[in-house]
Structure formats: structure tokens, C-alpha cells
Amino acid sequence: MKISELKEKRIIHRPTRSFDEWGNRIYKEFEYELPYNPTHKGNETERLFAKVIDMIPFFMVFIFIFHLPAILGIIFSIPCVIISGTFCEWYFGTSLGKKIFKLKILDDNGNQPSFIKSLQRNILVLTNFCPIFTEYTSKTVAMGTQTGTKMNFSMHLNNKICKTYIVKESKLIEIKELLAQENKKAVH
């Protein structure tokens, strides 16, 4: 069994057009089997900061030891982060920045990624830094309704292509148990 094949049951309460004798709306229950989502909300921001944390040591080396301009320090840090990230994710299942945010990388089988898969992930991370601009509306008492543009980073492309998942360390046990349960069902 693979993480991508896991399902979780969800009960959705949909309103009907009927009301009970006290005027409360009657809801119908629908049970769905939805794909299991091992990630957590807001992980794009954590991943972005984790990548910046991974770059800082290399950036500092290029600036203070090699006396390069800041822009060259950033440019030279990128391949260093790709290489170090590949080895760290393959060997430890995480990088320095991800360790600070308590994130782990899993392949579709629930294990640490192989060296090749980790290398693919880290090369494809460059495509993740394409921002997505969305329009939002906020209402406040003092300012009224305001509309603006919000920039988000969609950092899932490399995981979709490589079939890897970035999960919180606290969720590892849950994922392993779900995989074990599904594997037992498949054997019986």
C-alpha cells in the first residue's frame, strides 16, 4: 500500500430544504472516502523559510570567506543547497531548515526517499519558486472593504512529480499505522 492510495472517511452534513418543528434546518449525512492528505495547512511558508535557512550557511561562506558580492553569494548558494539537500534528505530524511520546522520527507511507500528521488526533488525545487498571485477582499470596521493582491508560493510541483510528501514529524506515526493497517487488509 502506498500513501497515494490511502483513503479516509469523511462525513459531510448537507443542508436540505426541510425544517423540523422548531424551525431548525434538517441536514443529511453523506459519507465519502476521500484521498488521505498527509500534509498540513501552511506548509508552503514553512518550506520556503526552511529553504532560506538551508541557504544561509552557504551564503555566509561565499560572502565572508570568499568575499563575493551578495548576488553571487545567492547564485552560488543555490547549487550548494540542491546538492546538500539531496544528501541530507536521502540520509536523514530532512534538511537543516526542515529539521527546525520538524518536517520530514517521505516517498510514496512511507520511507525516506532514495538518492535519485531526492536529487529529482531538489532539482525540481527551482520550479517551485514561481509565485501565484490571487486577489483577496478583507473587511474591517475602521477601513471598510479593501481589495488587494496576495502572493503565494505553490511548492508542490516537485512532490507531485516525484511522488513524495513533506509531513510533520508528529504525523509520521499516524501515516505508518495507516499503511500497516492497509497492508494487513491487503494480506487477509
Buried (B, 14 or more C-beta within 10 A) or exposed (E): BEBEEBEEEEEEEEEEEEEEEEEEEEEEEEEEEEEBEBBEEEBBEBBBBBBEBBBEBBBEBBBEEEEBEEEEBBEBBBEBBBEBBBBBBBEBBBBBBBBBBEBBBBBBEBEBBEEEBBBBBBBBBEEBEEEEEEEEEEEEEEEEEEEEEEEEBEBBBBBEEBBBBBBBBEBBEEBEEBBEEBEEEEEE
